[in-house]
Amino acid sequence: MSKVLEVNNLRVDIPTEQGTVHAVKGISFSLNQGETLCLVGESGSGKSMTALSIVGLQTPRARVTAERLELLGKPLNSLSQRQLNQLRGKDVAIIFQDPMTALNPTLTIERQMTEGVMRHEGVRRQDARTRAIDLLNKVGIPQATERLYQYPHQFSGGQRQRIMIAMALMGKPSLLIADEPTTALDVTIQAQILDLIRTLATELDFALLMITHDFGVVAAMADRVSVMYGGKIVESGPACEVLKSPQHPYTQGLIACIPVPGRTTPGSRLPVIDHEKLAVKELS
């Protein structure tokens, strides 16, 4: 398998009036073609900031540094915004967690799906429309040819997320970043979206970086998992090994918080992670 993404000693520092926030503290990982890596952790652990920094979408005040930050061998941290724009939507694409805010409510689905591929590849609008219809059919949008000309508010939440997936795949990316893609959906639709992403990843053979706080998603999706806490990766390994035998207290705490059908007593209190003890351990 060829290496798609390599991250070595990535740091993200955000200056504020109260001092500098060290959002990401020197993390390293890599991702191969056809592989799925889940970055898992609580809100504020740095996982979304990591994903945004890889493609240059972090907050403008943030300072991003890395010894190595490469996509398909291209050094991302030395590219200009214009060069990054040429990569985004083509070599790398992102699925955001709330499709209603990610989609433009004033533009048709057709306009939003075809614009990027027309710009990146110079294809004709009709050819771009044909590709969009094919992808909408692939992600399960019924009557795709007619619905292509509708607006985001005319679709359900699950359908909008399917459209976001189709839009991300328009440029045939080598790397797909999915940032909590099922957070705003109910449980049944979550399962459908995860199954869709897993099927497409196998069929199209792209590398998938999945951002999540849910170990259920990790169990369903990941080949490998990296657990983030306080801006650091505290544990990494094959997903089956980390889930079966977590080594770091934070990973153990996250997994212990998951109710287990048939074993967790209804109405009982779930374990709570002792962040003070973890902080002491990280400093020692």
C-alpha positions in Angstrom: 0.0 0.0 0.0 1.3 3.5 -0.9 1.5 6.1 1.8 -1.1 8.9 1.4 -0.6 11.1 4.5 2.4 11.4 6.8 2.3 13.7 9.9 5.4 14.1 12.1 5.5 16.3 15.2 2.5 18.5 14.2 2.0 21.4 16.6 -0.8 24.0 16.6 -0.5 27.0 18.8 -3.2 29.7 19.1 -2.3 33.1 20.6 -5.0 34.6 22.9 -5.2 37.5 25.3 -4.8 35.1 28.2 -1.8 33.4 26.6 -1.0 30.8 24.0 -3.3 27.8 23.7 -1.3 24.7 22.7 -4.1 23.0 20.8 -2.0 20.2 19.3 1.2 19.2 21.0 3.6 17.4 18.6 1.6 14.4 17.3 2.7 12.0 14.6 0.8 9.4 12.5 0.6 8.1 9.0 -2.1 6.8 6.7 -1.9 4.4 3.8 -4.1 4.0 0.7 -7.3 2.0 1.5 -6.7 2.4 5.3 -9.0 3.9 7.9 -7.6 5.7 10.9 -9.8 7.0 13.7 -8.7 9.9 15.8 -10.8 9.6 18.9 -11.2 11.7 22.0 -13.4 14.1 23.9 -14.4 17.5 22.7 -11.4 19.8 23.0 -8.8 17.0 22.7 -7.4 18.5 19.5 -8.7 16.0 17.0 -10.7 18.4 14.8 -7.9 21.0 15.0 -5.5 18.3 13.7 -7.8 17.6 10.8 -8.3 21.2 9.8 -4.6 22.0 10.2 -3.6 19.2 7.7 -5.5 21.0 4.9 -4.9 24.6 6.0 -8.4 25.4 7.3 -7.4 26.2 10.9 -8.3 29.6 12.5 -6.2 32.3 10.9 -4.5 33.1 14.2 -3.2 29.6 14.7 0.5 28.8 14.1 0.9 25.4 12.5 4.4 23.7 12.5 5.5 20.2 11.7 8.7 18.4 10.9 6.9 16.6 8.2 3.3 17.1 6.9 3.0 15.4 3.5 0.1 14.4 1.3 1.1 12.1 -1.5 4.6 13.2 -1.0 3.8 16.9 -1.2 4.9 19.1 1.7 1.6 20.8 2.8 3.2 23.1 5.3 5.3 24.9 2.6 2.4 25.4 0.2 0.7 28.7 -0.5 -3.0 29.2 -0.1 -3.4 29.0 -3.8 -1.6 25.7 -4.0 -3.7 24.4 -1.0 -6.8 25.4 -2.9 -5.7 23.2 -5.8 -5.4 20.2 -3.5 -8.6 20.7 -1.5 -11.5 19.1 -3.2 -9.2 17.1 -5.5 -6.5 15.2 -3.6 -8.1 15.7 -0.2 -11.8 16.3 0.7 -13.6 16.8 4.0 -17.0 15.8 5.3 -18.1 18.2 8.0 -20.3 17.2 11.0 -23.3 19.5 10.2 -24.3 19.4 6.5 -26.8 22.2 6.9 -24.1 24.7 7.8 -21.6 23.2 5.3 -24.0 23.5 2.4 -24.9 26.9 0.9 -28.6 27.3 1.3 -28.9 29.7 -1.6 -27.3 27.4 -4.3 -28.7 24.3 -5.8 -27.1 20.9 -5.1 -26.0 20.8 -8.8 -24.1 24.1 -8.5 -22.4 23.0 -5.3 -21.4 19.6 -6.5 -20.1 20.6 -10.0 -18.2 23.8 -9.2 -15.1 22.2 -7.7 -14.6 19.5 -10.3 -15.1 22.0 -13.1 -12.4 24.3 -11.6 -9.9 21.5 -10.7 -10.3 19.3 -13.8 -11.7 21.7 -16.4 -14.5 19.3 -17.3 -17.6 20.6 -19.0 -20.7 21.3 -16.9 -22.6 18.4 -18.5 -19.9 15.9 -17.7 -19.7 17.2 -14.2 -23.5 16.8 -13.9 -23.3 13.3 -15.1 -20.7 12.5 -12.4 -22.8 14.2 -9.7 -25.9 12.2 -10.7 -23.8 9.0 -10.6 -22.5 9.8 -7.1 -26.0 10.8 -5.8 -27.3 7.4 -7.0 -24.3 5.7 -5.4 -25.0 7.3 -2.0 -28.7 6.5 -2.1 -30.4 9.7 -3.1 -33.6 8.7 -5.0 -34.6 10.4 -8.3 -31.1 11.9 -8.4 -31.5 13.6 -11.8 -34.5 15.7 -10.6 -33.2 16.3 -7.1 -29.9 17.6 -8.3 -31.6 20.9 -9.0 -33.1 21.3 -5.5 -31.8 23.2 -2.5 -30.4 21.9 0.8 -33.6 22.7 2.8 -35.6 20.3 0.5 -33.7 17.3 1.9 -33.7 15.5 5.3 -30.7 15.6 7.6 -29.6 12.1 6.5 -30.0 13.0 2.8 -27.9 16.2 3.3 -25.1 14.2 4.8 -25.3 11.7 1.9 -25.0 14.7 -0.4 -21.9 16.0 1.5 -20.3 12.5 1.0 -21.1 12.6 -2.7 -19.8 16.1 -3.0 -16.5 15.2 -1.2 -16.0 12.3 -3.7 -16.6 14.4 -6.8 -12.8 15.1 -7.2 -11.9 11.4 -6.6 -9.7 12.3 -3.6 -6.9 10.1 -2.3 -7.6 11.2 1.3 -11.1 11.7 2.8 -11.4 13.4 6.2 -14.7 12.8 8.0 -15.1 15.1 11.0 -17.8 13.6 13.2 -20.0 12.9 10.2 -22.9 11.4 12.1 -23.1 13.7 15.2 -26.3 15.5 14.1 -28.1 12.3 13.0 -30.3 9.9 14.8 -29.0 6.4 15.6 -30.6 4.6 12.7 -29.4 7.2 10.1 -25.9 7.1 11.8 -25.6 3.4 11.1 -26.6 3.9 7.5 -24.1 6.7 6.9 -21.2 4.8 8.5 -22.1 1.7 6.4 -22.1 4.0 3.3 -18.7 5.5 4.0 -17.2 2.1 4.8 -18.6 0.7 1.5 -17.3 3.6 -0.5 -13.9 3.5 1.1 -13.6 -0.2 0.1 -15.0 0.4 -3.4 -13.0 3.5 -4.2 -9.8 2.6 -2.2 -9.2 6.0 -0.6 -7.5 6.7 2.7 -10.0 7.7 5.4 -9.2 9.8 8.5 -12.3 9.6 10.7 -12.6 12.1 13.6 -14.9 10.9 16.4 -15.5 10.7 20.1 -17.5 7.4 19.8 -15.8 4.1 20.3 -18.8 2.5 18.6 -17.7 4.3 15.4 -14.1 3.1 16.0 -15.3 -0.5 16.3 -17.3 -0.2 13.1 -14.9 1.7 10.9 -11.2 1.7 12.0 -8.2 -0.3 10.9 -6.1 1.7 13.4 -7.0 4.1 16.1 -5.1 7.0 17.8 -6.5 8.3 21.1 -6.0 12.0 21.7 -6.0 13.7 25.1 -5.1 17.3 25.8 -3.6 17.8 22.4 -1.5 14.7 22.4 -1.8 11.1 21.1 -1.7 9.0 24.2 -2.3 5.6 22.6 -2.2 4.2 19.1 -2.5 0.7 17.6 -4.7 -1.6 15.6 -8.4 -0.9 16.5 -9.1 -4.5 17.6 -6.1 -4.5 20.0 -6.9 -1.0 21.5 -10.5 -1.9 22.0 -9.7 -5.3 23.6 -6.8 -4.3 25.8 -6.5 -0.5 26.2 -3.2 0.5 27.9 -3.6 4.2 28.8 -5.9 5.2 31.7 -7.7 7.7 29.5 -8.5 5.1 26.8 -9.6 2.7 29.6 -11.8 5.5 31.0 -13.4 6.3 27.6 -14.2 2.6 27.0 -15.5 2.1 30.5 -18.0 5.0 29.9 -19.8 3.0 27.2 -22.9 1.2 28.4 -22.9 -2.4 27.4 -26.3 -4.0 26.6 -26.9 -6.9 29.0 -24.1 -6.0 31.4 -24.8 -2.3 32.3 -27.7 -2.0 34.8 -30.4 0.4 33.5 -30.4 3.6 35.5 -26.9 2.9 37.1 -24.2 5.6 37.0 -21.5 5.2 34.4 -17.8 5.6 35.4 -16.4 9.1 35.3 -12.9 10.0 34.0 -10.8 11.6 36.7 -9.1 14.3 34.7 -7.1 15.6 37.6 -5.4 12.2 38.0 -4.8 12.0 34.3 -3.2 15.5 34.3 -0.9 14.5 37.0 0.1 11.4 35.1 0.7 13.3 31.9 3.0 15.7 33.8 4.9 12.9 35.6 
